[in-house]
């Protein structure tokens, strides 16, 4: 009587249940790990409309127009228009460059916070 590990299939190749089962387990392990990684990435995603965090260098208290526009998800042109009409947060103009102090930006954001009163 022949062992199932040494029998041949119709194509003349030896068939073995054990290597096929191990190969299936390897594929399942790879798929399981991939699914787990994808699930972790999906749970760590931030909402699309959340304002981007502008990296501020340690000790840096000034933001450029571009940095503020990125922080508020608006255009630099909007900030320029506000300055023209005297709107928006206070700014500095040093050597022709417009800069915003971080403490002024945070104060402006706090003052702009809308609280519903019922």
C-alpha positions in Angstrom: 0.0 0.0 0.0 1.3 3.4 -1.0 1.6 6.3 1.4 -0.5 9.4 0.5 2.8 11.4 0.6 4.4 9.4 -2.1 1.5 9.0 -4.5 1.4 10.7 -7.9 -1.3 12.7 -9.5 -2.6 12.4 -13.0 0.2 14.6 -14.3 3.0 12.5 -12.8 3.9 14.9 -10.0 4.1 13.7 -6.5 1.1 14.9 -4.4 1.4 15.7 -0.8 -1.3 17.1 1.5 1.2 18.5 4.0 3.1 21.0 1.8 0.0 22.3 0.2 -1.6 22.8 3.7 1.6 24.5 4.9 1.6 26.7 1.8 -2.0 27.6 2.4 -1.2 28.5 6.0 1.7 30.7 4.9 -0.6 32.6 2.4 -3.3 33.0 5.1 -0.7 34.3 7.6 0.5 36.9 5.0 -3.1 37.9 4.3 -3.9 38.1 8.0 -0.9 40.3 8.6 -1.8 42.6 5.7 -5.4 43.0 6.8 -4.2 43.8 10.3 -1.8 46.5 9.0 -4.5 48.0 6.9 -6.9 48.1 9.8 -4.4 49.9 11.9 -3.7 52.5 9.2 -7.5 53.1 8.7 -8.1 53.6 12.4 -5.2 56.1 12.6 -6.4 58.3 9.7 -7.4 61.9 10.7 -10.6 63.5 9.4 -10.0 65.3 6.1 -11.3 68.7 7.2 -9.2 68.9 10.3 -6.7 71.8 10.1 -3.2 70.8 9.3 -0.7 71.2 12.0 2.0 73.7 11.0 5.3 72.6 12.4 6.8 75.4 14.5 10.4 75.2 15.3 11.3 75.1 19.0 11.5 78.6 20.3 10.0 80.0 17.1 7.2 82.4 17.9 6.7 83.8 14.4 4.7 82.4 11.4 5.0 83.4 7.8 2.0 84.1 5.6 2.3 80.6 4.1 2.5 78.9 7.5 -0.6 80.7 8.7 -2.5 80.0 5.5 -1.6 76.3 5.9 -2.7 76.4 9.5 -6.1 77.9 8.6 -6.5 76.1 5.3 -7.0 79.3 3.4 -5.1 81.2 0.7 -2.2 83.6 1.2 -4.3 86.1 -0.9 -7.1 86.0 1.7 -4.6 87.0 4.4 -3.3 89.8 2.2 -6.8 91.0 1.5 -7.6 91.0 5.2 -4.5 93.1 5.9 -5.6 95.6 3.2 -9.0 96.1 4.8 -7.6 96.1 8.4 -9.2 92.7 9.2 -7.7 89.6 10.6 -5.0 89.1 13.3 -2.3 91.6 14.1 0.9 91.2 12.1 4.5 92.4 11.9 6.3 93.8 8.9 10.0 93.4 9.2 12.3 94.1 6.3 9.3 93.9 3.9 8.3 90.5 5.2 4.9 89.9 6.9 5.1 87.8 10.0 2.5 86.8 12.6 3.2 86.2 16.3 2.0 82.8 17.5 0.4 84.3 20.6 -1.6 86.8 18.4 -2.8 84.0 16.2 -3.9 81.9 19.2 -5.6 84.9 20.7 -7.4 85.6 17.4 -8.5 81.9 17.1 -9.8 82.0 20.7 -11.7 85.3 20.0 -13.2 83.7 16.8 -14.5 80.7 18.6 -18.3 80.4 18.2 -20.2 79.2 21.2 -23.9 78.5 20.8 -26.1 80.0 23.5 -29.6 78.6 23.9 
